[in-house]
């Protein structure tokens, strides 16, 4: 929480007051930089297309309930949550899962990804991070 020093009365040595003012000004600069940062939202269709391309499947197949598409569906859910800035319900509608299943999928990928999931995430995240800058 930032405190406006213009309303405070400071007591102490000149060195102390200079240090407080210096820290206050540094905090204001950091807050200004933080306000300037923008969240970049990637389109869900682009995320699904990228995941499909990585796994060699069509984006529509991710919504399929077949077991062979479970990993792409989980990875797509995680990436949409992280880079698409979507809610669980919206993700579920796009990947064919209930919102609670999406939450479980996102948590599983975040906490305990398989080796192939981790590799997919590294490549996909690199792609989306490059698009941000």
N, C-alpha and C positions, 0 to 999 in steps of 0.2 A: 504494500500500500504506500503510495507516494504522499508525502506531507508537504504542503505548501509552506516554504520557509518564510514567505513574506508575512505570514500571520503569527509567526513565533518570535519570542524574545529569547535570544541565546545569551547564555552567561558562560564565561570561561576565558581562558587566555586567548590571545590573538591566534596562536597556532591552532588551538582547538577549533575556534570558529572558522578559520580558513579550511581546515580539514573537513568539517561538516559541510560547508558550502561546496567544496570540491566534490565530495561524495554525492551531494544532492544534484549537482550539475551533471555528473557522470550518469546518475540514474535517469535523469531526464533525457539524455542522449540515447540511452539504451531503450527507454520506453518509446521514443520517437521512431527508432529503427524497428522495433517490434510492431508498431502500428502500421508501418509501411509494408511489412511482409504480406503477401497475398497468398491465399490458398488457391492452388491450381486444381481444378476439377476436370478429370478426364471423362469423356463420354463413355457410358456403359457399353455402347455398341463397339467402340474402339477397343475397350478392354476385352470384351468377349471375342472379338476378331483376333486380337493378339494372342490370347490364350489358345484359341482354336488353331491358329497358325503354328504355335509352338508345339502343340500336341498332334498336329497333322489331322485335325478334324474340322468339320464345319461348325461355325458358331452355334447353329441351331441344335447340333447334337449334344451340346453341353446340357441342354435342358432335358435330354432323354434320361430316363430312369435306369438305363442299363448300367451294370456295375463297372464296365470298362470306362465309363465317363465320370466315375466318382471323383477321381483325382483332379481332372480338369475342372470339374464343377466346384470342388473345394478351393482350388487355387484361384479360380475366377471370383469366387465369393470373397476371398481374402483381398485380392487386388482391387475389387470394386469397393470394398469397405475402406481400404486405405487410400486409394488414388481416385476413386470415383466419388468419394464423400457421400455415399448413399446410405440410407437406413436399411435395417435388416429386412423389412417388409419389401422394399423396392428391389433389393438384391434377390430375395426369394422369388418374386414374380419373374425376374429375368432368368434365373437358373433352375426354376421348377422345384424349389424347396420351401417348406414352411419356415417362417422367420426364426423359430427356435432351432431348427436344423441348420439354418444359415449361421446363427450365433455359435453353435457347436462346431461347425466347419471352420469358421474364422478362428475360433479359439484353438482348435486342433492344429491348424496350419501355423498359427503364431507360436504356440507352445512346443509342439512336437512334430515338426514336419518330417516326412520320410526323406531319404536321400534324393529321390527324383523330384519331390516337391521343392526341396531346398534349391536344387539346381534350376528348376523352372522359375522360382521366385527371384533368384539372382539375375537371371537373364531378363525377365519381365520388368523387374524393378529398375534395372539399368536402363531399359528402354523408356520407361515412364519418367524417370529422373532426368534423362537427357532431354525429354520434351519440355520439362519445366523451365530449364535454363535457356 
